[in-house]
Amino acid sequence: MMMESISYGREKFIEAISILSGPDSIRRRVIAAFRELQFLESKHFIDPEDFRRFSNLRFRLTSSRDGQKSGYFEDFIEKGSLEEILAVSGIISSLAAAVILK
């Protein structure tokens, strides 16, 4: 059972990375990648707090509708603060570590 969880988590993470390198707009790629990863339930994370932060970030990035010019995602891409960029990097790193190590 543990190996199945690890395998499933790695598969989802690899699929999300593949989506991020696709041809669509960055917004569509990020939303699709987060959707791919949302199926990883908190039990796949080493730290439940990482999952909560990941879920909150996913919600914030995907809450604006397609075609909307002034949504949070566009602001994040254009004017993202260093703290936000580091938070995204940290969350993705935590996700990768959790998927690989757990």
C-alpha angles and dihedrals in degrees: 000000000000092000090050090055092049092047092047092048093049091048092052092046092051090048090051092051090050090052091050090057093049130114099257125100115286090250094055091045094052093046092048092047092051090048089053091052098042089082089068100096122211091265088072092060125083091216120036088207089064089055092049092051091046091051093048092050092048090051093049094048095046099039096090116079126245112274094021108131101199102045126130093258094058091047090048093052095043102036105014112158121234088248092056093046091050090047092054091047091049094048093049090047091050090048092051092048092047093050093047099040105035 
